[in-house]
Amino acid sequence: MEQPTFYPEEVLVEKMQSGEYGWLDYVNHFSAEWQEEYARYCEERGLMVGDDSAAGFVRFKDEQLETAMERGDA
């Protein structure tokens, strides 16, 4: 099986803005950890894998980061 290519966030944002990538592509090319977390996120919430749930996952990760920064953990 072909290994996925991961990109820095700036590259992913550019690909999103150009319309080349959707949210699912963003998650799948961010990191192996995000791929695993996203699969668990969907499973735990009974969500279908797709752009809508991937967008929700990215918001979820943003909220986690914000909370960690507020606590001084990030």
mmJSON file of the N, C-alpha and C atoms, coordinates in Angstrom:
{"data_MODEL":{"atom_site":{
"group_PDB":["ATOM","ATOM","ATOM","ATOM","ATOM","ATOM","ATOM","ATOM","ATOM","ATOM","ATOM","ATOM","ATOM","ATOM","ATOM","ATOM","ATOM","ATOM","ATOM","ATOM","ATOM","ATOM","ATOM","ATOM","ATOM","ATOM","ATOM","ATOM","ATOM","ATOM","ATOM","ATOM","ATOM","ATOM","ATOM","ATOM","ATOM","ATOM","ATOM","ATOM","ATOM","ATOM","ATOM","ATOM","ATOM","ATOM","ATOM","ATOM","ATOM","ATOM","ATOM","ATOM","ATOM","ATOM","ATOM","ATOM","ATOM","ATOM","ATOM","ATOM","ATOM","ATOM","ATOM","ATOM","ATOM","ATOM","ATOM","ATOM","ATOM","ATOM","ATOM","ATOM","ATOM","ATOM","ATOM","ATOM","ATOM","ATOM","ATOM","ATOM","ATOM","ATOM","ATOM","ATOM","ATOM","ATOM","ATOM","ATOM","ATOM","ATOM","ATOM","ATOM","ATOM","ATOM","ATOM","ATOM","ATOM","ATOM","ATOM","ATOM","ATOM","ATOM","ATOM","ATOM","ATOM","ATOM","ATOM","ATOM","ATOM","ATOM","ATOM","ATOM","ATOM","ATOM","ATOM","ATOM","ATOM","ATOM","ATOM","ATOM","ATOM","ATOM","ATOM","ATOM","ATOM","ATOM","ATOM","ATOM","ATOM","ATOM","ATOM","ATOM","ATOM","ATOM","ATOM","ATOM","ATOM","ATOM","ATOM","ATOM","ATOM","ATOM","ATOM","ATOM","ATOM","ATOM","ATOM","ATOM","ATOM","ATOM","ATOM","ATOM","ATOM","ATOM","ATOM","ATOM","ATOM","ATOM","ATOM","ATOM","ATOM","ATOM","ATOM","ATOM","ATOM","ATOM","ATOM","ATOM","ATOM","ATOM","ATOM","ATOM","ATOM","ATOM","ATOM","ATOM","ATOM","ATOM","ATOM","ATOM","ATOM","ATOM","ATOM","ATOM","ATOM","ATOM","ATOM","ATOM","ATOM","ATOM","ATOM","ATOM","ATOM","ATOM","ATOM","ATOM","ATOM","ATOM","ATOM","ATOM","ATOM","ATOM","ATOM","ATOM","ATOM","ATOM","ATOM","ATOM","ATOM","ATOM","ATOM","ATOM","ATOM","ATOM","ATOM","ATOM","ATOM","ATOM","ATOM","ATOM","ATOM","ATOM"],
"id":[1,2,3,4,5,6,7,8,9,10,11,12,13,14,15,16,17,18,19,20,21,22,23,24,25,26,27,28,29,30,31,32,33,34,35,36,37,38,39,40,41,42,43,44,45,46,47,48,49,50,51,52,53,54,55,56,57,58,59,60,61,62,63,64,65,66,67,68,69,70,71,72,73,74,75,76,77,78,79,80,81,82,83,84,85,86,87,88,89,90,91,92,93,94,95,96,97,98,99,100,101,102,103,104,105,106,107,108,109,110,111,112,113,114,115,116,117,118,119,120,121,122,123,124,125,126,127,128,129,130,131,132,133,134,135,136,137,138,139,140,141,142,143,144,145,146,147,148,149,150,151,152,153,154,155,156,157,158,159,160,161,162,163,164,165,166,167,168,169,170,171,172,173,174,175,176,177,178,179,180,181,182,183,184,185,186,187,188,189,190,191,192,193,194,195,196,197,198,199,200,201,202,203,204,205,206,207,208,209,210,211,212,213,214,215,216,217,218,219,220,221,222],
"type_symbol":["N","C","C","N","C","C","N","C","C","N","C","C","N","C","C","N","C","C","N","C","C","N","C","C","N","C","C","N","C","C","N","C","C","N","C","C","N","C","C","N","C","C","N","C","C","N","C","C","N","C","C","N","C","C","N","C","C","N","C","C","N","C","C","N","C","C","N","C","C","N","C","C","N","C","C","N","C","C","N","C","C","N","C","C","N","C","C","N","C","C","N","C","C","N","C","C","N","C","C","N","C","C","N","C","C","N","C","C","N","C","C","N","C","C","N","C","C","N","C","C","N","C","C","N","C","C","N","C","C","N","C","C","N","C","C","N","C","C","N","C","C","N","C","C","N","C","C","N","C","C","N","C","C","N","C","C","N","C","C","N","C","C","N","C","C","N","C","C","N","C","C","N","C","C","N","C","C","N","C","C","N","C","C","N","C","C","N","C","C","N","C","C","N","C","C","N","C","C","N","C","C","N","C","C","N","C","C","N","C","C","N","C","C","N","C","C","N","C","C","N","C","C"],
"label_atom_id":["N","CA","C","N","CA","C","N","CA","C","N","CA","C","N","CA","C","N","CA","C","N","CA","C","N","CA","C","N","CA","C","N","CA","C","N","CA","C","N","CA","C","N","CA","C","N","CA","C","N","CA","C","N","CA","C","N","CA","C","N","CA","C","N","CA","C","N","CA","C","N","CA","C","N","CA","C","N","CA","C","N","CA","C","N","CA","C","N","CA","C","N","CA","C","N","CA","C","N","CA","C","N","CA","C","N","CA","C","N","CA","C","N","CA","C","N","CA","C","N","CA","C","N","CA","C","N","CA","C","N","CA","C","N","CA","C","N","CA","C","N","CA","C","N","CA","C","N","CA","C","N","CA","C","N","CA","C","N","CA","C","N","CA","C","N","CA","C","N","CA","C","N","CA","C","N","CA","C","N","CA","C","N","CA","C","N","CA","C","N","CA","C","N","CA","C","N","CA","C","N","CA","C","N","CA","C","N","CA","C","N","CA","C","N","CA","C","N","CA","C","N","CA","C","N","CA","C","N","CA","C","N","CA","C","N","CA","C","N","CA","C","N","CA","C","N","CA","C","N","CA","C","N","CA","C","N","CA","C"],
"label_alt_id":[null,null,null,null,null,null,null,null,null,null,null,null,null,null,null,null,null,null,null,null,null,null,null,null,null,null,null,null,null,null,null,null,null,null,null,null,null,null,null,null,null,null,null,null,null,null,null,null,null,null,null,null,null,null,null,null,null,null,null,null,null,null,null,null,null,null,null,null,null,null,null,null,null,null,null,null,null,null,null,null,null,null,null,null,null,null,null,null,null,null,null,null,null,null,null,null,null,null,null,null,null,null,null,null,null,null,null,null,null,null,null,null,null,null,null,null,null,null,null,null,null,null,null,null,null,null,null,null,null,null,null,null,null,null,null,null,null,null,null,null,null,null,null,null,null,null,null,null,null,null,null,null,null,null,null,null,null,null,null,null,null,null,null,null,null,null,null,null,null,null,null,null,null,null,null,null,null,null,null,null,null,null,null,null,null,null,null,null,null,null,null,null,null,null,null,null,null,null,null,null,null,null,null,null,null,null,null,null,null,null,null,null,null,null,null,null,null,null,null,null,null,null],
"label_comp_id":["MET","MET","MET","GLU","GLU","GLU","GLN","GLN","GLN","PRO","PRO","PRO","THR","THR","THR","PHE","PHE","PHE","TYR","TYR","TYR","PRO","PRO","PRO","GLU","GLU","GLU","GLU","GLU","GLU","VAL","VAL","VAL","LEU","LEU","LEU","VAL","VAL","VAL","GLU","GLU","GLU","LYS","LYS","LYS","MET","MET","MET","GLN","GLN","GLN","SER","SER","SER","GLY","GLY","GLY","GLU","GLU","GLU","TYR","TYR","TYR","GLY","GLY","GLY","TRP","TRP","TRP","LEU","LEU","LEU","ASP","ASP","ASP","TYR","TYR","TYR","VAL","VAL","VAL","ASN","ASN","ASN","HIS","HIS","HIS","PHE","PHE","PHE","SER","SER","SER","ALA","ALA","ALA","GLU","GLU","GLU","TRP","TRP","TRP","GLN","GLN","GLN","GLU","GLU","GLU","GLU","GLU","GLU","TYR","TYR","TYR","ALA","ALA","ALA","ARG","ARG","ARG","TYR","TYR","TYR","CYS","CYS","CYS","GLU","GLU","GLU","GLU","GLU","GLU","ARG","ARG","ARG","GLY","GLY","GLY","LEU","LEU","LEU","MET","MET","MET","VAL","VAL","VAL","GLY","GLY","GLY","ASP","ASP","ASP","ASP","ASP","ASP","SER","SER","SER","ALA","ALA","ALA","ALA","ALA","ALA","GLY","GLY","GLY","PHE","PHE","PHE","VAL","VAL","VAL","ARG","ARG","ARG","PHE","PHE","PHE","LYS","LYS","LYS","ASP","ASP","ASP","GLU","GLU","GLU","GLN","GLN","GLN","LEU","LEU","LEU","GLU","GLU","GLU","THR","THR","THR","ALA","ALA","ALA","MET","MET","MET","GLU","GLU","GLU","ARG","ARG","ARG","GLY","GLY","GLY","ASP","ASP","ASP","ALA","ALA","ALA"],
"label_asym_id":["A","A","A","A","A","A","A","A","A","A","A","A","A","A","A","A","A","A","A","A","A","A","A","A","A","A","A","A","A","A","A","A","A","A","A","A","A","A","A","A","A","A","A","A","A","A","A","A","A","A","A","A","A","A","A","A","A","A","A","A","A","A","A","A","A","A","A","A","A","A","A","A","A","A","A","A","A","A","A","A","A","A","A","A","A","A","A","A","A","A","A","A","A","A","A","A","A","A","A","A","A","A","A","A","A","A","A","A","A","A","A","A","A","A","A","A","A","A","A","A","A","A","A","A","A","A","A","A","A","A","A","A","A","A","A","A","A","A","A","A","A","A","A","A","A","A","A","A","A","A","A","A","A","A","A","A","A","A","A","A","A","A","A","A","A","A","A","A","A","A","A","A","A","A","A","A","A","A","A","A","A","A","A","A","A","A","A","A","A","A","A","A","A","A","A","A","A","A","A","A","A","A","A","A","A","A","A","A","A","A","A","A","A","A","A","A","A","A","A","A","A","A"],
"label_entity_id":["1","1","1","1","1","1","1","1","1","1","1","1","1","1","1","1","1","1","1","1","1","1","1","1","1","1","1","1","1","1","1","1","1","1","1","1","1","1","1","1","1","1","1","1","1","1","1","1","1","1","1","1","1","1","1","1","1","1","1","1","1","1","1","1","1","1","1","1","1","1","1","1","1","1","1","1","1","1","1","1","1","1","1","1","1","1","1","1","1","1","1","1","1","1","1","1","1","1","1","1","1","1","1","1","1","1","1","1","1","1","1","1","1","1","1","1","1","1","1","1","1","1","1","1","1","1","1","1","1","1","1","1","1","1","1","1","1","1","1","1","1","1","1","1","1","1","1","1","1","1","1","1","1","1","1","1","1","1","1","1","1","1","1","1","1","1","1","1","1","1","1","1","1","1","1","1","1","1","1","1","1","1","1","1","1","1","1","1","1","1","1","1","1","1","1","1","1","1","1","1","1","1","1","1","1","1","1","1","1","1","1","1","1","1","1","1","1","1","1","1","1","1"],
"label_seq_id":[1,1,1,2,2,2,3,3,3,4,4,4,5,5,5,6,6,6,7,7,7,8,8,8,9,9,9,10,10,10,11,11,11,12,12,12,13,13,13,14,14,14,15,15,15,16,16,16,17,17,17,18,18,18,19,19,19,20,20,20,21,21,21,22,22,22,23,23,23,24,24,24,25,25,25,26,26,26,27,27,27,28,28,28,29,29,29,30,30,30,31,31,31,32,32,32,33,33,33,34,34,34,35,35,35,36,36,36,37,37,37,38,38,38,39,39,39,40,40,40,41,41,41,42,42,42,43,43,43,44,44,44,45,45,45,46,46,46,47,47,47,48,48,48,49,49,49,50,50,50,51,51,51,52,52,52,53,53,53,54,54,54,55,55,55,56,56,56,57,57,57,58,58,58,59,59,59,60,60,60,61,61,61,62,62,62,63,63,63,64,64,64,65,65,65,66,66,66,67,67,67,68,68,68,69,69,69,70,70,70,71,71,71,72,72,72,73,73,73,74,74,74],
"pdbx_PDB_ins_code":[null,null,null,null,null,null,null,null,null,null,null,null,null,null,null,null,null,null,null,null,null,null,null,null,null,null,null,null,null,null,null,null,null,null,null,null,null,null,null,null,null,null,null,null,null,null,null,null,null,null,null,null,null,null,null,null,null,null,null,null,null,null,null,null,null,null,null,null,null,null,null,null,null,null,null,null,null,null,null,null,null,null,null,null,null,null,null,null,null,null,null,null,null,null,null,null,null,null,null,null,null,null,null,null,null,null,null,null,null,null,null,null,null,null,null,null,null,null,null,null,null,null,null,null,null,null,null,null,null,null,null,null,null,null,null,null,null,null,null,null,null,null,null,null,null,null,null,null,null,null,null,null,null,null,null,null,null,null,null,null,null,null,null,null,null,null,null,null,null,null,null,null,null,null,null,null,null,null,null,null,null,null,null,null,null,null,null,null,null,null,null,null,null,null,null,null,null,null,null,null,null,null,null,null,null,null,null,null,null,null,null,null,null,null,null,null,null,null,null,null,null,null],
"Cartn_x":[0.84,0.0,0.883,0.507,1.283,1.188,2.335,2.362,1.801,0.95,0.435,1.535,1.39,2.322,1.752,2.567,2.142,2.783,2.036,2.487,2.434,3.262,3.151,1.792,1.358,0.048,-0.093,0.966,0.888,0.552,1.159,0.909,-0.538,-0.998,-2.378,-3.376,-3.111,-3.993,-4.031,-2.87,-2.824,-3.637,-3.519,-4.256,-5.763,-6.141,-7.562,-8.066,-7.289,-7.703,-7.794,-6.958,-6.99,-8.104,-8.717,-9.782,-9.276,-7.961,-7.375,-7.74,-7.81,-8.115,-9.392,-10.091,-11.212,-10.752,-11.679,-11.318,-10.795,-11.364,-10.902,-9.457,-9.133,-7.751,-6.817,-7.283,-6.492,-6.111,-7.113,-6.872,-5.936,-6.194,-5.41,-3.968,-3.684,-2.322,-1.633,-2.295,-1.703,-0.687,-1.127,-0.209,-0.87,-0.038,-0.558,-1.378,-0.948,-1.675,-3.077,-3.175,-4.501,-5.379,-4.814,-5.61,-6.223,-5.409,-5.892,-6.921,-6.632,-7.558,-8.885,-8.809,-10.02,-10.895,-10.274,-11.027,-11.734,-11.024,-11.612,-12.727,-12.488,-13.475,-14.787,-14.685,-15.881,-16.566,-15.768,-16.327,-17.065,-16.447,-17.05,-18.331,-18.437,-19.6,-20.603,-20.308,-21.189,-21.279,-20.157,-20.133,-19.574,-20.029,-19.484,-18.194,-17.214,-15.973,-16.289,-15.915,-16.168,-15.782,-16.007,-15.601,-16.295,-17.586,-18.303,-17.737,-17.537,-16.999,-15.528,-14.795,-13.4,-13.315,-14.234,-14.271,-14.562,-15.477,-15.786,-14.587,-13.841,-12.648,-11.601,-11.409,-10.43,-10.852,-12.155,-12.641,-12.37,-12.609,-12.358,-10.881,-9.978,-8.543,-8.155,-8.771,-8.511,-8.927,-10.088,-10.581,-9.642,-9.148,-8.189,-6.934,-6.431,-5.225,-5.466,-6.613,-6.951,-6.988,-7.641,-7.744,-6.369,-5.527,-4.17,-3.366,-3.538,-2.801,-3.266,-4.575,-5.109,-4.559,-4.344,-3.818,-2.288,-1.674,-0.226,0.414,-0.376,0.128,0.641,0.497,0.921,1.918],
"Cartn_y":[-1.192,0.0,1.253,2.212,3.443,4.283,4.76,5.61,6.998,7.538,8.883,9.932,11.01,12.118,13.12,13.559,14.568,15.898,16.97,18.309,19.23,20.269,21.296,21.996,22.56,23.209,24.282,25.041,26.116,25.545,24.416,23.783,23.294,22.697,22.206,23.348,24.459,25.625,26.116,26.168,26.591,25.653,24.346,23.368,23.499,23.817,24.038,25.297,26.361,27.628,27.531,26.708,26.567,25.632,24.928,23.993,22.604,22.413,21.102,20.075,20.522,19.644,20.08,19.11,19.354,19.025,19.083,18.844,17.434,16.447,15.073,14.928,15.548,15.531,16.21,17.325,18.075,17.165,16.485,15.603,14.46,13.84,12.67,12.995,14.245,14.628,15.455,15.597,16.366,15.52,14.321,13.419,12.065,11.069,9.724,9.753,10.563,10.67,11.214,12.227,12.793,11.773,10.962,9.939,8.995,8.564,7.655,8.338,9.56,10.295,10.559,10.893,11.17,9.919,8.776,7.522,7.242,7.451,7.256,8.277,9.532,10.615,10.228,9.731,9.342,8.142,7.157,5.948,6.257,7.053,7.384,8.189,8.953,9.826,9.271,8.119,7.521,8.347,8.95,9.811,9.057,9.463,8.931,9.693,8.986,9.624,10.465,11.729,12.623,14.046,14.96,16.353,17.007,16.709,17.343,16.924,15.627,15.168,15.576,15.635,16.068,17.542,18.373,19.784,19.88,19.055,19.027,18.592,17.627,17.155,18.269,19.003,20.104,21.162,21.473,22.418,21.867,20.568,19.89,20.022,19.796,19.91,21.354,22.317,23.737,24.072,23.547,23.796,23.164,21.966,21.313,22.159,22.677,23.498,24.788,25.42,26.654,26.427,25.338,24.999,24.75,24.008,23.718,25.003,25.929,27.2,28.021,28.016,28.764,28.224,26.909,26.274,26.345,26.779,26.844,25.506,24.598,23.261,23.162,24.226,24.147,25.235],
"Cartn_z":[0.0,0.0,0.0,-0.777,-0.91,0.364,0.817,1.997,1.643,2.503,2.224,2.375,1.666,1.758,2.751,3.681,4.648,4.286,4.523,4.159,5.367,5.36,6.405,6.29,7.388,7.419,6.34,6.089,5.079,3.704,3.36,2.062,1.998,3.087,3.118,2.97,3.623,3.516,2.071,1.42,0.016,-0.866,-0.629,-1.429,-1.184,0.049,0.364,-0.361,-0.268,-0.869,-2.388,-2.994,-4.449,-4.909,-3.953,-4.295,-4.638,-4.55,-4.848,-3.776,-2.515,-1.384,-0.692,-0.127,0.773,2.188,3.138,4.541,4.782,4.103,4.294,3.819,2.685,2.196,3.203,3.756,4.733,5.901,6.463,7.608,7.216,6.08,5.658,5.303,4.978,4.613,5.696,6.851,7.958,8.721,9.186,9.895,10.093,10.35,10.638,11.927,12.894,14.16,13.926,13.072,12.782,12.083,11.203,10.528,11.559,12.515,13.554,14.448,14.881,15.744,15.035,13.757,12.979,12.866,12.618,12.536,13.863,14.973,16.303,16.554,16.167,16.317,15.621,14.389,13.63,14.275,14.667,15.258,16.558,17.419,18.72,18.58,17.513,17.329,16.315,15.739,14.747,13.467,13.076,11.894,10.695,9.522,8.272,7.963,7.419,6.981,5.746,5.778,4.654,5.007,4.076,4.282,5.476,5.688,6.8,8.151,8.335,9.624,9.769,8.669,8.723,9.134,8.641,9.047,10.537,11.027,12.462,13.28,12.764,13.457,13.551,12.481,12.5,13.522,13.588,14.614,16.018,16.198,17.469,17.861,16.91,17.186,17.511,16.824,17.119,18.549,18.958,20.322,21.349,21.057,21.963,22.113,21.013,21.039,21.819,21.581,22.289,23.796,24.199,25.623,26.218,25.5,25.971,26.112,25.179,25.237,26.429,26.69,27.834,29.145,29.216,30.423,30.49,29.386,29.324,28.993,28.42,28.081,26.649,25.861,24.45,24.144],
"occupancy":[1.0,1.0,1.0,1.0,1.0,1.0,1.0,1.0,1.0,1.0,1.0,1.0,1.0,1.0,1.0,1.0,1.0,1.0,1.0,1.0,1.0,1.0,1.0,1.0,1.0,1.0,1.0,1.0,1.0,1.0,1.0,1.0,1.0,1.0,1.0,1.0,1.0,1.0,1.0,1.0,1.0,1.0,1.0,1.0,1.0,1.0,1.0,1.0,1.0,1.0,1.0,1.0,1.0,1.0,1.0,1.0,1.0,1.0,1.0,1.0,1.0,1.0,1.0,1.0,1.0,1.0,1.0,1.0,1.0,1.0,1.0,1.0,1.0,1.0,1.0,1.0,1.0,1.0,1.0,1.0,1.0,1.0,1.0,1.0,1.0,1.0,1.0,1.0,1.0,1.0,1.0,1.0,1.0,1.0,1.0,1.0,1.0,1.0,1.0,1.0,1.0,1.0,1.0,1.0,1.0,1.0,1.0,1.0,1.0,1.0,1.0,1.0,1.0,1.0,1.0,1.0,1.0,1.0,1.0,1.0,1.0,1.0,1.0,1.0,1.0,1.0,1.0,1.0,1.0,1.0,1.0,1.0,1.0,1.0,1.0,1.0,1.0,1.0,1.0,1.0,1.0,1.0,1.0,1.0,1.0,1.0,1.0,1.0,1.0,1.0,1.0,1.0,1.0,1.0,1.0,1.0,1.0,1.0,1.0,1.0,1.0,1.0,1.0,1.0,1.0,1.0,1.0,1.0,1.0,1.0,1.0,1.0,1.0,1.0,1.0,1.0,1.0,1.0,1.0,1.0,1.0,1.0,1.0,1.0,1.0,1.0,1.0,1.0,1.0,1.0,1.0,1.0,1.0,1.0,1.0,1.0,1.0,1.0,1.0,1.0,1.0,1.0,1.0,1.0,1.0,1.0,1.0,1.0,1.0,1.0,1.0,1.0,1.0,1.0,1.0,1.0,1.0,1.0,1.0,1.0,1.0,1.0],
"B_iso_or_equiv":[0.0,0.0,0.0,0.0,0.0,0.0,0.0,0.0,0.0,0.0,0.0,0.0,0.0,0.0,0.0,0.0,0.0,0.0,0.0,0.0,0.0,0.0,0.0,0.0,0.0,0.0,0.0,0.0,0.0,0.0,0.0,0.0,0.0,0.0,0.0,0.0,0.0,0.0,0.0,0.0,0.0,0.0,0.0,0.0,0.0,0.0,0.0,0.0,0.0,0.0,0.0,0.0,0.0,0.0,0.0,0.0,0.0,0.0,0.0,0.0,0.0,0.0,0.0,0.0,0.0,0.0,0.0,0.0,0.0,0.0,0.0,0.0,0.0,0.0,0.0,0.0,0.0,0.0,0.0,0.0,0.0,0.0,0.0,0.0,0.0,0.0,0.0,0.0,0.0,0.0,0.0,0.0,0.0,0.0,0.0,0.0,0.0,0.0,0.0,0.0,0.0,0.0,0.0,0.0,0.0,0.0,0.0,0.0,0.0,0.0,0.0,0.0,0.0,0.0,0.0,0.0,0.0,0.0,0.0,0.0,0.0,0.0,0.0,0.0,0.0,0.0,0.0,0.0,0.0,0.0,0.0,0.0,0.0,0.0,0.0,0.0,0.0,0.0,0.0,0.0,0.0,0.0,0.0,0.0,0.0,0.0,0.0,0.0,0.0,0.0,0.0,0.0,0.0,0.0,0.0,0.0,0.0,0.0,0.0,0.0,0.0,0.0,0.0,0.0,0.0,0.0,0.0,0.0,0.0,0.0,0.0,0.0,0.0,0.0,0.0,0.0,0.0,0.0,0.0,0.0,0.0,0.0,0.0,0.0,0.0,0.0,0.0,0.0,0.0,0.0,0.0,0.0,0.0,0.0,0.0,0.0,0.0,0.0,0.0,0.0,0.0,0.0,0.0,0.0,0.0,0.0,0.0,0.0,0.0,0.0,0.0,0.0,0.0,0.0,0.0,0.0,0.0,0.0,0.0,0.0,0.0,0.0],
"pdbx_formal_charge":[null,null,null,null,null,null,null,null,null,null,null,null,null,null,null,null,null,null,null,null,null,null,null,null,null,null,null,null,null,null,null,null,null,null,null,null,null,null,null,null,null,null,null,null,null,null,null,null,null,null,null,null,null,null,null,null,null,null,null,null,null,null,null,null,null,null,null,null,null,null,null,null,null,null,null,null,null,null,null,null,null,null,null,null,null,null,null,null,null,null,null,null,null,null,null,null,null,null,null,null,null,null,null,null,null,null,null,null,null,null,null,null,null,null,null,null,null,null,null,null,null,null,null,null,null,null,null,null,null,null,null,null,null,null,null,null,null,null,null,null,null,null,null,null,null,null,null,null,null,null,null,null,null,null,null,null,null,null,null,null,null,null,null,null,null,null,null,null,null,null,null,null,null,null,null,null,null,null,null,null,null,null,null,null,null,null,null,null,null,null,null,null,null,null,null,null,null,null,null,null,null,null,null,null,null,null,null,null,null,null,null,null,null,null,null,null,null,null,null,null,null,null],
"auth_seq_id":[1,1,1,2,2,2,3,3,3,4,4,4,5,5,5,6,6,6,7,7,7,8,8,8,9,9,9,10,10,10,11,11,11,12,12,12,13,13,13,14,14,14,15,15,15,16,16,16,17,17,17,18,18,18,19,19,19,20,20,20,21,21,21,22,22,22,23,23,23,24,24,24,25,25,25,26,26,26,27,27,27,28,28,28,29,29,29,30,30,30,31,31,31,32,32,32,33,33,33,34,34,34,35,35,35,36,36,36,37,37,37,38,38,38,39,39,39,40,40,40,41,41,41,42,42,42,43,43,43,44,44,44,45,45,45,46,46,46,47,47,47,48,48,48,49,49,49,50,50,50,51,51,51,52,52,52,53,53,53,54,54,54,55,55,55,56,56,56,57,57,57,58,58,58,59,59,59,60,60,60,61,61,61,62,62,62,63,63,63,64,64,64,65,65,65,66,66,66,67,67,67,68,68,68,69,69,69,70,70,70,71,71,71,72,72,72,73,73,73,74,74,74],
"auth_comp_id":["MET","MET","MET","GLU","GLU","GLU","GLN","GLN","GLN","PRO","PRO","PRO","THR","THR","THR","PHE","PHE","PHE","TYR","TYR","TYR","PRO","PRO","PRO","GLU","GLU","GLU","GLU","GLU","GLU","VAL","VAL","VAL","LEU","LEU","LEU","VAL","VAL","VAL","GLU","GLU","GLU","LYS","LYS","LYS","MET","MET","MET","GLN","GLN","GLN","SER","SER","SER","GLY","GLY","GLY","GLU","GLU","GLU","TYR","TYR","TYR","GLY","GLY","GLY","TRP","TRP","TRP","LEU","LEU","LEU","ASP","ASP","ASP","TYR","TYR","TYR","VAL","VAL","VAL","ASN","ASN","ASN","HIS","HIS","HIS","PHE","PHE","PHE","SER","SER","SER","ALA","ALA","ALA","GLU","GLU","GLU","TRP","TRP","TRP","GLN","GLN","GLN","GLU","GLU","GLU","GLU","GLU","GLU","TYR","TYR","TYR","ALA","ALA","ALA","ARG","ARG","ARG","TYR","TYR","TYR","CYS","CYS","CYS","GLU","GLU","GLU","GLU","GLU","GLU","ARG","ARG","ARG","GLY","GLY","GLY","LEU","LEU","LEU","MET","MET","MET","VAL","VAL","VAL","GLY","GLY","GLY","ASP","ASP","ASP","ASP","ASP","ASP","SER","SER","SER","ALA","ALA","ALA","ALA","ALA","ALA","GLY","GLY","GLY","PHE","PHE","PHE","VAL","VAL","VAL","ARG","ARG","ARG","PHE","PHE","PHE","LYS","LYS","LYS","ASP","ASP","ASP","GLU","GLU","GLU","GLN","GLN","GLN","LEU","LEU","LEU","GLU","GLU","GLU","THR","THR","THR","ALA","ALA","ALA","MET","MET","MET","GLU","GLU","GLU","ARG","ARG","ARG","GLY","GLY","GLY","ASP","ASP","ASP","ALA","ALA","ALA"],
"auth_asym_id":["A","A","A","A","A","A","A","A","A","A","A","A","A","A","A","A","A","A","A","A","A","A","A","A","A","A","A","A","A","A","A","A","A","A","A","A","A","A","A","A","A","A","A","A","A","A","A","A","A","A","A","A","A","A","A","A","A","A","A","A","A","A","A","A","A","A","A","A","A","A","A","A","A","A","A","A","A","A","A","A","A","A","A","A","A","A","A","A","A","A","A","A","A","A","A","A","A","A","A","A","A","A","A","A","A","A","A","A","A","A","A","A","A","A","A","A","A","A","A","A","A","A","A","A","A","A","A","A","A","A","A","A","A","A","A","A","A","A","A","A","A","A","A","A","A","A","A","A","A","A","A","A","A","A","A","A","A","A","A","A","A","A","A","A","A","A","A","A","A","A","A","A","A","A","A","A","A","A","A","A","A","A","A","A","A","A","A","A","A","A","A","A","A","A","A","A","A","A","A","A","A","A","A","A","A","A","A","A","A","A","A","A","A","A","A","A","A","A","A","A","A","A"],
"auth_atom_id":["N","CA","C","N","CA","C","N","CA","C","N","CA","C","N","CA","C","N","CA","C","N","CA","C","N","CA","C","N","CA","C","N","CA","C","N","CA","C","N","CA","C","N","CA","C","N","CA","C","N","CA","C","N","CA","C","N","CA","C","N","CA","C","N","CA","C","N","CA","C","N","CA","C","N","CA","C","N","CA","C","N","CA","C","N","CA","C","N","CA","C","N","CA","C","N","CA","C","N","CA","C","N","CA","C","N","CA","C","N","CA","C","N","CA","C","N","CA","C","N","CA","C","N","CA","C","N","CA","C","N","CA","C","N","CA","C","N","CA","C","N","CA","C","N","CA","C","N","CA","C","N","CA","C","N","CA","C","N","CA","C","N","CA","C","N","CA","C","N","CA","C","N","CA","C","N","CA","C","N","CA","C","N","CA","C","N","CA","C","N","CA","C","N","CA","C","N","CA","C","N","CA","C","N","CA","C","N","CA","C","N","CA","C","N","CA","C","N","CA","C","N","CA","C","N","CA","C","N","CA","C","N","CA","C","N","CA","C","N","CA","C","N","CA","C","N","CA","C","N","CA","C","N","CA","C","N","CA","C"],
"pdbx_PDB_model_num":[1,1,1,1,1,1,1,1,1,1,1,1,1,1,1,1,1,1,1,1,1,1,1,1,1,1,1,1,1,1,1,1,1,1,1,1,1,1,1,1,1,1,1,1,1,1,1,1,1,1,1,1,1,1,1,1,1,1,1,1,1,1,1,1,1,1,1,1,1,1,1,1,1,1,1,1,1,1,1,1,1,1,1,1,1,1,1,1,1,1,1,1,1,1,1,1,1,1,1,1,1,1,1,1,1,1,1,1,1,1,1,1,1,1,1,1,1,1,1,1,1,1,1,1,1,1,1,1,1,1,1,1,1,1,1,1,1,1,1,1,1,1,1,1,1,1,1,1,1,1,1,1,1,1,1,1,1,1,1,1,1,1,1,1,1,1,1,1,1,1,1,1,1,1,1,1,1,1,1,1,1,1,1,1,1,1,1,1,1,1,1,1,1,1,1,1,1,1,1,1,1,1,1,1,1,1,1,1,1,1,1,1,1,1,1,1,1,1,1,1,1,1]
}}}
